[in-house]
Amino acid sequence: METITKKLQDIKPYKNNPRFNDAAVQGVVYSIKKFGFNQPIIIDKKGVIVAGHTRYLALKQMKIKEVECLVLDLPEKKLKKYRLADNRVREYSETDWDLLKEELRELSEGLEPIFPEMDELLKDYHSTVDNDSLNKADKKLRTNIENRNAEAVDYRNVECPNCHKILTIKSK
């Protein structure tokens, strides 16, 4: 495995990527602007993305010209298995809502929110001290996450294979 700097235009999305990443792109753009680009895109020897499609779309939207990449030199079958594992394994994890509440409570005490849309949620956590109020704010957070996940299926970005322009289309 080696790390290289590669022109973004020379990186190719994996054509069989089964994920709809579009709802996360704006959050990744914000994160990169706020915290820097800290997680390289993983590509194969041909420049095809193995892991990092959302980061790729965010960087493209930001008009970044070059990016750090990790190049995996694995047989095609192992690359496919890695792609699936990277995208699906996280689905087996669960959120510890009590720990999340504590993190949000700490963030609400003078620190900037992680994403702009969390402003209102952080205000809810900051203004609450009893468990009943925290549970209401927690329910609001869960609803927002569920709504965002439901909206994520409505639209997706696709890259034109000829001009490499990103187009937003309505998915089925």
C-alpha positions in Angstrom: 0.0 0.0 0.0 1.4 3.4 -1.0 0.2 7.0 -0.6 0.2 9.2 -3.6 -1.1 12.6 -4.7 -3.4 12.2 -7.6 -5.4 14.6 -9.8 -9.1 14.3 -8.9 -10.0 14.2 -12.6 -7.9 11.0 -12.8 -9.8 9.2 -10.1 -12.8 7.1 -11.3 -15.8 6.3 -9.2 -16.5 2.5 -9.0 -19.3 1.9 -11.5 -21.1 -0.6 -9.3 -21.1 1.4 -6.1 -24.4 0.4 -4.5 -24.6 3.4 -2.1 -26.5 6.6 -2.5 -24.0 9.0 -0.9 -25.6 12.3 -2.0 -27.3 13.2 1.3 -23.9 13.1 3.0 -21.9 15.2 0.5 -22.8 18.6 2.1 -21.8 17.3 5.5 -18.5 16.0 4.2 -17.8 19.4 2.4 -18.5 21.2 5.7 -16.3 18.7 7.6 -13.4 19.1 5.2 -13.7 22.9 5.3 -13.9 22.9 9.1 -11.4 20.1 10.0 -9.3 19.5 6.9 -9.0 16.5 4.6 -7.8 13.8 7.0 -8.9 10.6 5.4 -7.4 9.8 2.0 -9.5 8.2 -0.8 -8.6 4.5 -1.3 -8.1 3.6 -4.9 -6.9 0.6 -6.9 -3.9 0.5 -9.3 -6.2 1.8 -12.1 -7.4 4.8 -10.1 -10.8 3.4 -9.4 -12.3 4.2 -5.9 -12.3 1.4 -3.4 -13.4 3.5 -0.5 -14.2 7.2 -0.4 -16.9 8.0 -2.9 -18.5 10.6 -0.7 -15.2 12.3 0.0 -14.6 12.2 -3.8 -17.9 13.9 -4.5 -17.3 16.5 -1.8 -13.9 17.3 -3.2 -15.2 17.6 -6.7 -17.9 19.9 -5.5 -15.2 22.0 -3.8 -13.3 22.1 -7.1 -10.2 20.6 -5.4 -7.6 19.6 -8.1 -5.4 17.1 -6.3 -6.0 14.7 -3.4 -4.0 12.2 -1.3 -4.9 8.6 -2.1 -4.0 5.2 -0.7 -3.3 2.7 -3.5 -4.3 -0.9 -2.8 -2.6 -3.5 -4.9 -5.1 -6.4 -4.4 -6.7 -8.9 -6.7 -10.1 -7.7 -8.1 -12.1 -10.2 -6.0 -10.5 -8.9 -2.8 -11.1 -5.3 -3.8 -14.8 -6.1 -4.3 -15.0 -7.8 -0.9 -13.2 -4.9 0.7 -15.6 -2.4 -0.9 -18.6 -4.3 0.4 -17.1 -4.7 3.9 -16.2 -1.0 4.0 -19.7 0.1 3.1 -21.8 -2.5 5.0 -20.0 -3.4 8.2 -21.0 -0.1 9.8 -24.6 -1.1 9.5 -24.1 -3.6 12.3 -23.1 -0.9 14.7 -25.6 0.8 17.0 -25.7 4.2 18.6 -25.3 4.6 22.3 -27.8 7.4 22.6 -26.8 8.2 26.2 -23.2 8.8 25.1 -24.4 10.8 22.1 -26.4 12.9 24.4 -23.4 13.6 26.6 -21.3 14.5 23.5 -24.0 16.9 22.3 -24.4 18.4 25.8 -20.6 19.1 25.8 -20.8 20.6 22.3 -23.7 22.8 23.4 -21.5 24.4 26.1 -19.6 27.0 24.1 -18.2 24.9 21.2 -19.3 25.2 17.6 -21.7 22.6 16.2 -20.3 19.9 14.0 -22.8 20.7 11.2 -24.9 23.8 10.7 -28.2 22.0 11.0 -27.2 20.9 14.5 -27.5 24.5 15.8 -31.1 24.0 16.9 -30.5 20.6 18.3 -27.6 21.9 20.4 -29.8 24.7 21.7 -32.3 22.1 22.8 -29.6 20.1 24.7 -28.1 23.2 26.2 -31.3 24.5 27.6 -32.3 21.2 29.1 -31.1 19.6 32.3 -33.7 17.1 33.3 -34.0 13.6 31.6 -37.5 14.3 30.2 -36.3 17.3 28.3 -33.2 15.5 27.2 -35.3 12.6 25.9 -37.5 15.0 23.9 -34.4 16.5 22.3 -33.0 13.0 21.8 -36.3 12.0 20.0 -36.0 15.1 17.8 -32.4 14.1 16.9 -33.5 10.6 16.0 -36.3 11.9 13.9 -34.0 14.3 12.0 -31.6 11.4 11.3 -34.4 9.2 10.1 -35.8 12.0 7.9 -32.4 12.6 6.4 -32.0 8.9 5.7 -35.4 8.8 4.0 -34.6 11.8 1.9 -31.3 10.3 0.8 -33.1 7.9 -1.5 -34.9 10.5 -3.5 -31.9 11.9 -5.4 -28.4 10.8 -6.3 -25.4 12.2 -8.2 -24.1 10.4 -11.2 -21.0 11.2 -13.2 -21.3 11.4 -16.9 -18.8 8.9 -18.3 -17.9 11.2 -21.2 -17.5 14.7 -19.7 -17.2 13.6 -16.0 -19.8 16.2 -15.0 -21.7 15.4 -11.9 -25.5 15.3 -12.6 -28.2 15.0 -9.9 -31.0 12.7 -10.9 -34.1 11.5 -9.1 -33.8 7.9 -8.1 -36.6 5.3 -8.3 
